[in-house]
């Protein structure tokens, strides 16, 4: 396996090197970096042209400038990284760090959400093949995949930002909106759960009544502008996450695993009270990261203590429950800070930029501001990626579910949960892993339109601006980041193959 990884790494570096030569040459012949100065009527245009020629070394042939750039990149291995300067004299390494950080914030969250939602939908549609739910998800997947990004972004800005901001000023749902949401929920839930028409009718009627009553009560309590969640809801939600995780991974019949997960939910809720001072007013992100690592470690310990003969499963389920409980705690804190955030920013969702200029809120209010700025572009990228993940997962699951080893597992009397999660899904993950690797790398370099529509100063903006000004250094920095990410993600995919299929290790 090590030889295989080293061989792949060597080939990838060689391809990266040859591609860098080609891209640098193409950028240098794509236009004239002095065009704007040649058309200038300024008295010192000649001096400005000479200064730019000296700054960009335009008096040298392209291969000498490429060699100088390559030497600067080689310095990254010795601690003296130099990616050159852009057409205005700014350090490209600093610009790339800011742009990559902005894009990674956007792409990482969108990719994680797309994987979770897309894979879940793919599994459900494979299990419910040719059902109404399967047809509906297939239709929506093709719809989202074929949507023009710029058009979908404009719709999101109109309905997800402008009209939402208008509505949140009052925070009161009108009766038609309440009824519309209740009808949609009453249609979707029976479609997912399936069953006979009578069962679907009862499920839809119950869902409609429940959603309508809940929304009406939230209206009365003015929850949308002054929300609350509370410790009881944290415990209830964490307990539900524990039961759900146990049911999916080990089955509710495994009492030790279930008790470990429930204990983790209780310990996490109690820890919320113990560390309330650090959580409500953290000094930095490192405080939260440290508490999160502690929560995961304690969760694994609880699972090991309860596990018995199923120790590995108990540790896994407890760890997942600990992560979900931590997310529920963060959600409760954000809900508690929502009303204060609205006082600082009455129109919470902006349509331009990655953060609000001169925002004066505290730590959690700043987190809410950043989250609101991330919301629309993340939703857009997630919708586009979910379509691919759901389709690939469905086709891969259908292929594995028809294999002999799955039929053998069923004939041995294994539960349907065990057949799907332990036999079918694990083997279906191999092609999905390939899609994840390519999708993450392509999103980093391919979110150009999304970043431009939403005004994000990320890698896409860096690339477009540099290409328009025939500026090789930022373009090469863009290529370097996206190329290295592609190599790393494909390497991780190869390692994941060996983990998922032991035959590949040989």
WOJOGI-V530819 format. One line per field, one symbol per residue. phi: phi as a letter, one per 40 degrees, with the letter a starting at -180 (. if undefined). psi: psi as a letter, one per 40 degrees, with the letter a starting at -180 (. if undefined). burial: 1 if it has 16 or more other C-alpha atoms within 10 Angstrom, else 0. Layout:
phi=???
psi=???
burial=???
This chain:
phi=.cccccccccccccccccccccccccccbcibcbdcccccbccbccccccccccccfccbcccccccccccccccccbgbcacgbccbgcccccccccccccccdccccccccccccccccccccccbdgccccccccccccccccccccccccccccccbccccccccbgbccdccccccccccccccccccghccccccccccccdcccccccccccccfccbbcabgcccccccccccccccccccbgccccccccccccccccccccdccbdccccbccaccccccccccccccccccccccdgcbccccccccccccccccccccccccccccccccccbdbcbccbgcaccfcbccdcccccccccccdcccccccdccddcccccccccccccccccccccccccgcccccccccbcccccccccdccccccccccccbccccccccgccbcccccccccccfbcccccccccccccccccccccccccdcccbdcccc
psi=ddddddddddddddddddddddddddddeeaheeddddeieidfdddddddddddefeeiidddddddddddddedeeefhheaiaeeeihddddddddddddddddddddddddddddddddddddfheiddddddddddddddehhdddddddddddecddddddeddfhhidddddddddddddddddddaaiddddddddddddddddddddddddefdddgiicidddddddddddddddddddeieegddddddddddddddddddddfdddddgididddddddddddddddddddddddbefddddddddddddddddddddddddddedddddddgdgdhiehieihhfheiaddddddddddddddddddddddddddddddddddddddeeiddddddddeeiiddddddddddddeedddddddddddddddeefddddddefhgaddddddddddefhdddddddddddddddddddddddddddddhdddd.
burial=00000001100100010001100100110000110010000000000010011001000001001100110110000000011111100011101100110111011011101110111111111111000011001100100100001001100110011101100100111000011001101110111100000001001110110011001101100011101110000110111111111110111100111111111111111001000000110000000000110011111111110110011011111111111111011101111111111100101111101111000010011111111111111111111111111111111111011000010010000000011110111011110111111111111111111111110111111111011011111111111111101111111011111001000000
